[in-house]
Amino acid sequence: LGSRSRWATFVTYLRLGIEHILLGFDHLLFVLGLTLLVRERKTLLWTITAFTVAHSLTLAASTLELLTLPGPPVEAAIALSILLLARELALGRREDRRETLSWRYPWLVALSFGLLHGFGFAGALRELGLAGDQLGLSLLAFNLGVELGQLLVVGLVWLLLGRFARARGSETAGSKDWMGWMIHGMGALAFAWTLERVLVVIRP
């Protein structure tokens, strides 16, 4: 009975983690931005791993109440991180502007902002509630669910970008206009989120 209960808890929080990343459009958009920022599979793997390690640390620390931050400023900062990433992507459409920290060390950017996003995940997890007698298991399962959701998104985006590039002949020429629209749409949405969330902070 005990093992069955633990398995049920694991599956429940694994599903909740997957649902949260797939329905959490701000986190999803940041992961999309990281995928667009990195062109090599190995570098992309390191970048997503850095993001995962970082948000896992702050998710655990916040959930266990070792380190907590108020929700509204965290949500505003998360939106701002997406806006900054969109700016880097827009500037980086020109090869001569890819000398910034984000383009040279994308894993470092993912690591830094991942710490911030972890607090956002923790806020969502607290709202969902934790299995008090199986705190560690539910935290682990939720985190794994988030990671699985991220990998699903990254894999899908990578596959679509590759197919689109092959269909149009080359990645640089074929996807230029489409990528531009995507990046500017990402920036516009992030700007709206940032403005909305900053107003919540300054006018509680």
C-alpha distance (Angstrom), angle and dihedral (degrees) to the residues before:
residue distance angle dihedral
L1 . . .
G2 3.80 . .
S3 3.80 94.1 .
R4 3.80 90.6 46.2
S5 3.80 90.2 51.9
R6 3.81 91.6 50.0
W7 3.80 91.4 48.6
A8 3.82 91.0 50.1
T9 3.81 89.9 50.4
F10 3.81 91.4 48.6
V11 3.81 93.6 50.0
T12 3.81 92.5 45.3
Y13 3.80 95.0 52.9
L14 3.79 92.8 39.5
R15 3.80 88.1 57.6
L16 3.80 91.6 45.5
G17 3.81 90.0 52.8
I18 3.80 92.5 51.2
E19 3.79 91.7 46.6
H20 3.79 92.3 48.6
I21 3.80 95.6 55.1
L22 3.81 93.1 42.6
L23 3.81 93.0 47.6
G24 3.81 96.4 34.4
F25 3.78 95.8 88.7
D26 3.80 95.9 -175.1
H27 3.80 93.9 55.8
L28 3.80 89.4 40.9
L29 3.79 91.6 53.1
F30 3.80 91.5 50.7
V31 3.81 91.1 52.4
L32 3.81 88.7 48.5
G33 3.80 89.1 52.2
L34 3.80 91.6 51.8
T35 3.80 89.5 51.2
L36 3.81 90.8 52.8
L37 3.80 91.2 46.3
V38 3.81 95.3 56.9
R39 3.80 122.5 61.1
E40 3.81 101.3 179.4
R41 3.79 122.9 72.7
K42 3.79 95.4 -138.2
T43 3.79 92.6 50.4
L44 3.79 90.4 45.7
L45 3.80 90.0 53.1
W46 3.80 91.6 52.2
T47 3.80 91.2 45.5
I48 3.80 95.2 51.7
T49 3.81 90.0 43.3
A50 3.81 90.3 53.5
F51 3.81 90.4 50.2
T52 3.80 90.4 49.3
V53 3.81 94.9 48.5
A54 3.79 91.6 48.0
H55 3.79 98.0 48.8
S56 3.81 90.4 42.5
L57 3.80 90.2 58.7
T58 3.79 96.5 50.3
L59 3.80 92.7 38.3
A60 3.80 89.9 57.3
A61 3.81 94.5 40.9
S62 3.79 92.9 50.0
T63 3.80 96.0 42.0
L64 3.81 90.6 50.6
E65 3.84 88.4 46.3
L66 3.79 93.1 -120.3
L67 3.80 90.7 124.7
T68 3.79 124.1 7.9
L69 3.79 135.6 175.8
P70 3.81 129.2 -168.7
G71 3.79 113.3 -94.3
P72 3.85 104.4 -126.9
P73 3.84 96.9 55.7
V74 3.81 90.0 45.3
E75 3.80 91.9 52.0
A76 3.81 90.8 48.0
A77 3.81 91.1 50.1
I78 3.81 91.2 48.9
A79 3.81 90.2 54.4
L80 3.80 89.5 48.2
S81 3.81 90.6 51.8
I82 3.81 89.2 57.0
L83 3.81 90.9 48.2
L84 3.81 91.4 51.5
L85 3.80 91.1 48.0
A86 3.82 90.6 50.0
R87 3.81 89.1 51.8
E88 3.80 91.0 52.7
L89 3.79 90.6 49.4
A90 3.81 91.8 49.5
L91 3.80 93.1 49.6
G92 3.80 91.7 43.8
R93 3.78 92.9 61.3
R94 3.80 83.2 89.6
E95 3.79 111.4 68.2
D96 3.83 92.8 -141.4
R97 3.80 90.9 60.5
R98 3.79 96.8 57.5
E99 3.80 95.4 95.4
T100 3.80 95.9 94.3
L101 3.80 124.0 111.7
S102 3.80 92.1 -103.0
W103 3.79 93.9 56.9
R104 3.80 96.2 39.5
Y105 3.80 97.3 43.5
P106 3.82 108.6 19.4
W107 3.81 91.2 160.6
L108 3.82 89.8 61.2
V109 3.80 91.2 52.7
A110 3.81 90.1 47.7
L111 3.81 90.7 49.2
S112 3.80 93.7 49.7
F113 3.78 97.4 45.8
G114 3.80 91.2 38.2
L115 3.81 89.0 67.6
L116 3.78 87.9 57.3
H117 3.80 95.0 46.5
G118 3.80 89.9 51.8
F119 3.80 89.7 66.8
G120 3.79 88.2 53.7
F121 3.80 91.3 52.0
A122 3.81 89.4 48.9
G123 3.79 91.7 53.8
A124 3.79 90.7 52.8
L125 3.80 91.6 46.8
R126 3.80 91.7 51.9
E127 3.80 89.6 52.8
L128 3.80 90.3 51.5
G129 3.79 91.3 48.0
L130 3.78 130.1 -128.5
A131 3.77 130.8 -110.4
G132 3.80 97.3 -106.8
D133 3.79 96.3 -155.4
Q134 3.82 92.0 43.8
L135 3.79 100.7 37.8
G136 3.79 96.7 142.6
L137 3.79 93.8 47.1
S138 3.80 94.6 48.3
L139 3.81 91.2 47.2
L140 3.81 91.5 50.0
A141 3.81 93.1 46.9
F142 3.82 93.3 48.2
N143 3.79 90.8 49.8
L144 3.80 91.9 49.0
G145 3.79 89.5 49.3
V146 3.79 90.9 53.6
E147 3.80 89.9 49.7
L148 3.81 93.1 49.2
G149 3.79 90.0 50.0
Q150 3.79 90.7 50.4
L151 3.79 92.9 49.9
L152 3.79 90.1 49.1
V153 3.80 91.2 53.5
V154 3.81 94.0 44.5
G155 3.79 92.4 48.2
L156 3.79 92.8 48.2
V157 3.81 94.0 47.4
W158 3.82 91.8 46.1
L159 3.79 90.7 50.4
L160 3.81 93.7 48.1
L161 3.80 93.3 46.8
G162 3.80 91.0 49.8
R163 3.78 93.8 49.6
F164 3.78 92.1 45.4
A165 3.80 91.5 50.8
R166 3.81 92.5 49.3
A167 3.79 91.3 47.9
R168 3.81 92.0 51.9
G169 3.80 96.3 41.7
S170 3.81 103.2 -112.1
E171 3.77 138.5 23.4
T172 3.79 96.4 -123.7
A173 3.77 99.7 44.5
G174 3.77 100.4 28.4
S175 3.77 99.9 49.4
K176 3.81 99.8 32.7
D177 3.80 99.5 103.7
W178 3.80 94.8 36.6
M179 3.81 91.8 49.6
G180 3.77 90.6 48.5
W181 3.79 92.7 55.0
M182 3.80 90.9 47.4
I183 3.80 93.7 50.0
H184 3.80 94.3 47.0
G185 3.79 91.0 46.7
M186 3.79 88.9 51.4
G187 3.80 90.5 50.4
A188 3.80 94.0 48.0
L189 3.79 92.6 50.4
A190 3.81 92.1 46.1
F191 3.81 90.6 49.8
A192 3.80 91.1 52.4
W193 3.80 91.2 48.4
T194 3.81 91.9 47.8
L195 3.79 92.8 50.5
E196 3.79 92.9 46.1
R197 3.80 94.1 47.9
V198 3.80 95.4 43.7
L199 3.80 88.5 54.4
V200 3.80 88.7 53.8
V201 3.81 89.5 53.6
I202 3.80 96.7 48.1
R203 3.80 94.6 38.0
P204 3.81 105.3 37.7
